[in-house]
């Protein structure tokens, strides 16, 4: 998998240092519902939700981000260990 990512980054003029920085950035952070709602609700005529999102993760996001979400601060941390800088993302 790492070889494939390195190759993909290389096609975009990015190196291993860029890969590490961008991947590591996902270990800390928060995503607001507005960032994912289009993929969770009414994604396409064939799929209500984006089928590329892991189903359990999508289900949890839908609970936090309902269709008519009124909470502008609602969302989800980007990984399960969001308070720790690690490689668990």
matplotlib code that plots the C-alpha trace (Angstrom):
import matplotlib.pyplot as plt

x = [0.0, 2.8, 4.4, 1.1, 0.7, 4.3, 3.6, 0.4, 2.0, 4.9, 2.6, 1.5, 5.1, 5.0, 7.6, 7.8, 8.1, 4.8, 3.2, 4.2, 3.1, -0.3, -1.0, 0.1, -2.1, -5.1, -4.2, -5.2, -8.3, -12.0, -14.3, -17.6, -20.8, -20.8, -17.6, -19.3, -23.1, -23.1, -21.6, -23.9, -27.3, -28.7, -25.3, -26.7, -29.8, -28.3, -26.9, -28.3, -24.8, -21.4, -20.7, -16.9, -17.4, -17.1, -20.7, -20.2, -18.3, -21.1, -23.7, -22.0, -21.5, -25.2, -26.1, -23.9, -24.8, -28.5, -30.0, -31.4, -28.5, -28.8, -25.6, -22.8, -20.3, -21.3, -18.9, -16.4, -12.7, -10.6, -9.4, -10.1, -7.1, -7.5, -5.9, -2.6, -0.2, 0.3, -0.2, -3.7, -5.8]
y = [0.0, 2.4, 1.8, 2.7, 5.9, 7.0, 6.4, 8.4, 11.3, 11.2, 11.7, 14.9, 16.1, 15.2, 13.2, 11.0, 14.0, 15.4, 12.0, 11.9, 15.4, 15.1, 11.7, 12.7, 15.8, 13.5, 12.2, 15.6, 17.4, 17.7, 17.6, 19.5, 18.0, 20.4, 18.7, 15.3, 15.8, 15.5, 12.1, 11.0, 12.1, 11.9, 11.0, 9.7, 8.2, 4.7, 5.3, 7.3, 7.4, 7.2, 3.5, 4.1, 5.2, 2.3, 1.5, 1.6, 4.9, 6.3, 5.2, 7.0, 10.2, 10.2, 10.2, 13.2, 14.9, 14.4, 15.6, 18.8, 19.5, 22.8, 22.5, 24.3, 22.8, 19.2, 16.8, 14.1, 13.8, 12.5, 9.5, 7.4, 8.8, 12.4, 13.8, 11.9, 12.4, 8.8, 6.7, 5.4, 7.1]
z = [0.0, 0.8, -2.6, -4.3, -2.2, -2.9, -6.6, -6.5, -4.6, -7.1, -10.0, -8.4, -7.8, -4.1, -2.2, 0.9, 3.2, 1.7, 2.2, 5.8, 6.5, 4.9, 6.3, 9.8, 9.7, 9.7, 13.2, 14.7, 13.6, 13.4, 10.4, 10.5, 9.2, 6.3, 5.0, 4.7, 4.4, 0.6, 0.9, 3.7, 2.5, -1.0, -2.6, -5.9, -7.4, -6.9, -3.3, -0.4, 1.1, -0.7, -0.8, -0.5, 3.1, 5.5, 6.6, 10.4, 10.1, 7.9, 10.3, 13.2, 11.1, 10.2, 13.9, 14.5, 11.2, 10.5, 7.3, 8.8, 11.1, 13.0, 15.0, 13.1, 15.5, 15.0, 13.4, 14.0, 15.0, 12.1, 14.0, 17.1, 19.0, 18.1, 21.2, 20.5, 17.6, 16.4, 13.3, 14.1, 11.4]

ax = plt.figure().add_subplot(projection="3d")
ax.plot(x, y, z, "-o")
ax.set_aspect("equal")
plt.show()
